[in-house]
Amino acid sequence: MHSLHEWIGRPVITTESGKQVGEVKEVLIDPTWNISGIILEAKHWFSSLRYVSWEGITAVGEDAITIPNDSVICEFGQRNECHPFLDGSGKVKGLPIMTVGGLELGVVQDVYLDQNWGKQIVGYELSEGFISDLKEGRKWLPLPEKATIGEDAIIVPGHCAQEVEELFVSKEE
């Protein structure tokens, strides 16, 4: 599995010229838990944000994200249906995951994609707080068949309480 948090700060390079056109500032997630696209950092404090849709991305590699050329970069317009992963209004990181029965399973620290670098999110890394993370480690919840990103929480079915497990992430040295 690959962590979405690893995308932040990764260089974006065109395959046509080999030129770096920026770095990933944010990743947008749609309501069906697919990656919608990436936002590049602003070149200057007064410039607008630049956006690349998922369809404009050639590959997400270990060291860089590639796009065919800079024609796939557009000015970022408000995408109300999408949620930012890291920052801003409606962000996914930091939201508690609650069952429909009102049980909090933890707070989202990261989301993961499958090994094939597809756009579908497959699960969440959850924290139950700093002390719990130190004593017991973080938890893993596979993406349920239904998960709603709300204003103050992500709502999942009640059976998800039994699906939370220890997170074993192999970090490459």
C-alpha positions in Angstrom: 0.0 0.0 0.0 1.1 3.6 -0.6 0.4 6.5 1.7 -1.3 9.6 0.3 0.7 11.7 2.7 3.9 10.6 0.8 2.6 12.6 -2.3 2.8 16.0 -0.5 6.0 17.8 -1.6 6.7 15.3 -4.4 8.0 16.9 -7.6 5.8 17.0 -10.7 7.8 16.6 -13.9 6.7 16.6 -17.6 7.7 13.6 -19.6 7.9 15.7 -22.8 10.7 18.0 -21.6 11.8 16.6 -18.3 11.1 19.9 -16.7 9.8 20.1 -13.1 6.7 22.2 -13.1 6.1 22.2 -9.4 5.5 20.2 -6.3 2.3 18.6 -4.9 0.8 20.9 -2.3 -2.6 19.1 -1.9 -4.5 16.0 -3.1 -8.2 16.2 -3.7 -10.5 13.2 -2.8 -14.0 12.9 -4.4 -17.1 11.5 -2.5 -16.5 8.0 -3.9 -13.0 7.9 -2.3 -11.1 8.3 -5.5 -8.3 10.7 -6.1 -9.7 13.6 -8.2 -6.4 15.4 -8.8 -3.5 17.3 -7.3 -2.9 21.0 -6.5 0.6 22.3 -7.2 2.2 24.9 -4.9 1.8 28.5 -6.0 4.8 29.9 -7.9 4.4 33.3 -6.2 2.3 34.5 -3.2 0.0 36.4 -5.6 -0.5 33.6 -8.2 -3.4 31.3 -8.4 -3.3 27.7 -7.5 -2.6 25.2 -10.3 -4.5 21.9 -10.7 -3.9 18.6 -12.5 -6.8 16.2 -12.8 -6.2 12.5 -12.3 -6.7 12.0 -16.0 -3.8 14.4 -16.7 -1.3 12.4 -14.5 0.9 9.9 -16.4 2.3 8.1 -13.3 2.8 8.4 -9.6 6.3 7.1 -9.0 8.4 6.6 -5.9 10.3 9.9 -6.5 8.1 12.0 -8.7 4.7 12.4 -10.3 4.8 12.7 -14.1 2.5 14.5 -16.5 2.8 14.5 -20.3 3.3 18.3 -20.5 2.2 21.5 -18.8 -0.9 21.7 -21.0 -2.7 19.4 -18.4 -2.2 22.1 -15.7 -5.1 24.4 -15.3 -6.1 27.1 -12.8 -7.7 25.6 -9.8 -11.4 26.4 -9.6 -13.5 25.5 -6.6 -14.5 21.8 -6.7 -17.3 21.6 -4.1 -17.7 17.9 -4.4 -14.1 17.2 -3.6 -12.3 17.3 -0.2 -8.7 18.3 0.4 -6.6 15.6 2.1 -4.3 17.8 4.2 -5.5 21.4 4.6 -8.5 23.7 4.4 -12.2 23.5 4.7 -13.5 19.9 4.5 -10.1 18.3 4.9 -10.0 14.5 5.4 -6.9 14.4 7.6 -7.8 15.0 11.2 -11.5 14.0 10.8 -12.8 11.5 13.3 -14.3 8.3 11.9 -17.7 7.5 13.6 -20.0 4.6 13.1 -23.6 5.2 12.4 -24.1 4.1 16.1 -22.0 7.0 17.4 -18.8 5.1 18.2 -15.6 6.9 17.4 -13.0 4.6 15.8 -10.2 7.1 15.7 -9.0 10.2 13.8 -7.7 9.9 10.2 -3.9 10.4 10.0 -3.4 9.1 6.5 -5.2 7.3 3.7 -3.8 4.5 1.5 -3.9 3.5 -2.1 -3.2 0.0 -3.4 0.1 -1.1 -4.7 -0.8 -0.4 -8.3 -0.9 3.4 -7.7 -4.6 3.4 -8.7 -6.8 6.3 -7.7 -9.1 4.3 -5.4 -8.4 4.8 -1.7 -8.4 1.4 0.1 -8.2 2.3 3.8 -7.4 4.7 6.6 -4.7 5.0 9.1 -6.3 6.0 12.4 -4.9 7.5 15.6 -6.6 7.3 19.0 -4.3 10.0 20.4 -0.6 10.4 21.1 -0.3 8.2 24.2 -2.3 5.4 22.6 -0.2 5.6 19.4 2.9 5.2 21.6 1.5 2.3 23.6 -0.5 0.4 21.1 0.4 1.9 17.7 -1.9 3.3 15.1 -4.9 1.4 13.7 -6.0 0.4 10.2 -9.5 0.4 8.8 -10.2 -0.9 5.3 -12.4 1.3 3.2 -16.0 0.2 3.9 -18.6 -0.2 1.2 -20.1 3.1 2.4 -18.2 6.0 4.0 -19.6 9.6 4.0 -17.3 12.6 4.4 -19.2 15.0 6.5 -18.5 18.4 7.8 -17.2 17.2 11.2 -16.8 13.4 10.8 -16.6 10.5 8.4 -19.6 8.3 8.9 -19.1 4.5 8.4 -21.4 1.5 9.0 -21.5 0.0 12.5 -19.7 -3.3 11.6 -16.5 -1.2 10.9 -15.9 -1.3 14.7 -15.0 -5.0 14.3 -12.8 -4.4 11.3 -10.3 -2.0 12.9 -6.9 -3.8 13.2 -3.3 -3.0 14.1 -1.4 -1.1 11.4 1.7 -2.8 10.1 3.5 -0.5 7.7 6.8 -1.5 6.2 9.0 1.5 6.0 11.8 1.3 3.4 15.1 2.3 4.9 
